Amino acid sequence: MFKEAESYKRQIVGIEELRKDRDSRVEALRCEIEELTAVNEEVVKTNASLSVKFNSIEQLHSKLEDDYARVNEHLSLANNVRSNAEE
């Protein structure tokens, strides 16, 4: 009977050790999840900000391309007029 009680006690101690180990790993993983969630939220905010900036720059680039084409056309016309006037 005493040996049986000793055996059960050892099993209970072993189970408690496993439970403590499991709980510590779960807690570590929860902390890691919280950290990764915070990092993810920051990345999402930064991505949204950069997307807005990119769209703004893309619109400005398009406008500048149009302005360049118009100025280039005007300069070509001015050069043609000057060339014709010199002849």
C-alpha positions as CSV (number, residue, x, y, z in Angstrom):
1,M,0.0,0.0,0.0
2,F,2.8,2.4,0.9
3,K,4.6,1.7,-2.4
4,E,1.4,2.3,-4.3
5,A,1.0,5.7,-2.5
6,E,4.6,6.6,-3.3
7,S,4.0,5.7,-7.0
8,Y,0.9,7.9,-7.1
9,K,2.8,10.7,-5.4
10,R,5.6,10.6,-8.0
11,Q,3.0,10.6,-10.8
12,I,1.3,13.7,-9.3
13,V,4.7,15.4,-8.9
14,G,5.5,14.6,-12.5
15,I,2.1,15.9,-13.7
16,E,2.6,19.1,-11.7
17,E,6.1,19.6,-13.3
18,L,4.6,19.1,-16.7
19,R,1.8,21.5,-15.9
20,K,4.3,24.1,-14.7
21,D,6.4,23.7,-17.8
22,R,3.4,23.9,-20.1
23,D,2.1,27.0,-18.3
24,S,5.4,28.8,-18.6
25,R,5.6,28.0,-22.3
26,V,2.0,29.2,-22.8
27,E,2.8,32.4,-21.0
28,A,5.9,32.9,-23.1
29,L,3.9,32.4,-26.3
30,R,1.2,34.8,-25.1
31,C,3.9,37.5,-24.5
32,E,5.3,36.8,-27.9
33,I,1.9,37.1,-29.5
34,E,1.3,40.4,-27.8
35,E,4.6,41.7,-29.0
36,L,4.0,40.6,-32.6
37,T,0.5,42.0,-32.5
38,A,1.9,45.4,-31.5
39,V,4.5,45.2,-34.2
40,N,1.9,44.2,-36.7
41,E,-0.3,47.1,-35.8
42,E,2.6,49.5,-36.2
43,V,3.4,48.0,-39.6
44,V,-0.2,48.3,-40.7
45,K,-0.3,52.0,-39.7
46,T,3.0,52.7,-41.5
47,N,1.8,50.8,-44.6
48,A,-1.4,52.9,-44.7
49,S,0.6,56.1,-44.4
50,L,3.1,55.1,-47.1
51,S,0.2,54.1,-49.4
52,V,-1.3,57.5,-49.0
53,K,2.1,59.1,-49.7
54,F,2.7,56.9,-52.7
55,N,-0.7,57.8,-54.2
56,S,0.0,61.5,-53.7
57,I,3.5,61.2,-55.3
58,E,2.1,59.2,-58.1
59,Q,-0.5,61.9,-58.8
60,L,2.2,64.6,-58.6
61,H,4.4,62.5,-61.0
62,S,1.5,62.3,-63.5
63,K,0.9,66.0,-63.3
64,L,4.6,66.8,-63.8
65,E,4.8,64.5,-66.8
66,D,1.8,66.3,-68.3
67,D,3.4,69.7,-67.6
68,Y,6.7,68.5,-69.1
69,A,5.0,67.4,-72.2
70,R,3.2,70.7,-72.5
71,V,6.4,72.8,-71.9
72,N,8.3,70.6,-74.4
73,E,5.6,71.2,-77.0
74,H,5.6,74.9,-76.4
75,L,9.4,75.0,-76.6
76,S,9.3,73.1,-79.9
77,L,6.8,75.6,-81.3
78,A,8.9,78.5,-80.1
79,N,12.0,77.0,-81.6
80,N,10.1,76.5,-84.9
81,V,8.8,80.0,-84.9
82,R,12.3,81.4,-84.1
83,S,13.8,79.2,-86.8
84,N,11.3,80.4,-89.4
85,A,11.7,84.0,-88.4
86,E,15.5,83.8,-88.9
87,E,15.1,82.4,-92.4
